[in-house]
Amino acid sequence: MARPPALARLALVPLALPPLYLLAALLGALVPQNRPLADPGPRPVTIHLDSSVVHTELVLPVAAAGHDWRRRFPTFADGRTAEHFVSVSWGERDFFLATPTWADVDLRLALRALVAGHATLLHVYRLEAPSGRPIRLSEEAYLRLAAHIEAAIAPGPPLPGYGKDDLFLPAHGRYSPWRTCNQWTRDALAAAGVRVGRWTPLPQGLLWRFPNANGKERE
C-alpha cells in the first residue's frame, strides 16, 4: 500500500530541518546589529575573538579600564604574574565538564546538549598571551562588555577546571539550538556596541566580520 501523501511529506520534515537551520543562521549573520565601531579614543582596550571549529570565546586583558578579573575569579589571584589575559566562554554544563579536549568529544553528549537545554557554565582560562582576532574597544565599551559577562555568572561556587589555569562558574541561561555558545559570544559583543549579526549560532557567523589582523569590521 502506498504511503498517504500527507504522511510522506511529514516524514521529510526531519531531513529539511538542518538545511533550514543553516539558512536561518546565514540570514541571521548577515543582518547586522549596531553600527561599525567608532574610534576607541586615546586609551583603547583590545580584546580578541578566538574560536575552534564549533566554539567561540572572548580573550580579555586581566586588568583594563579599571576592571580587574582577578577580583571576580579569586582562585586566579595567587601571585602569578605571567598571565595577563583571560578567556571566557559559555556552554552546556555536562558537555563542558566532559570535554577537556576535542579528542574527548562524545557525539551523543553533544547532541543531548544541543536539544535538551541543560544548565550552563562559564569556562574561564588564564593565558600568557592573547589569541584570535583583535577588536579594539573604547574603555566605556569594554566596561559594558565586562558588565555583560559579570551578569552571566549565576550564584554558586566555582567548579574545578581541566587544570591549574582554568575553572568553571555557574551561569545563567539554558543551552539550546537557538541559544548556543556562539550566540552568547555574539550577545556579549553586541552589549559592547560591536557590529555583529542578529543571530549567529555558528562561529562562522561571527568570524567573517573580523577578517583582518587589525580587527576592523566589515561594513
PyMOL commands that set and color helices and strands:
alter all, ss='L'
color gray80, all
select helices_A, chain A and resi 5-30+69-72+74-76+93-98+102-104+107-116+139-152+181-191+204-207
alter helices_A, ss='H'
color red, helices_A
select strands_A, chain A and resi 32-33+45-51+56-61+63-64+67-68+85-92+119-127+133-137+159-160+166-174+196-197
alter strands_A, ss='S'
color yellow, strands_A
deselect
rebuild
show_as cartoon
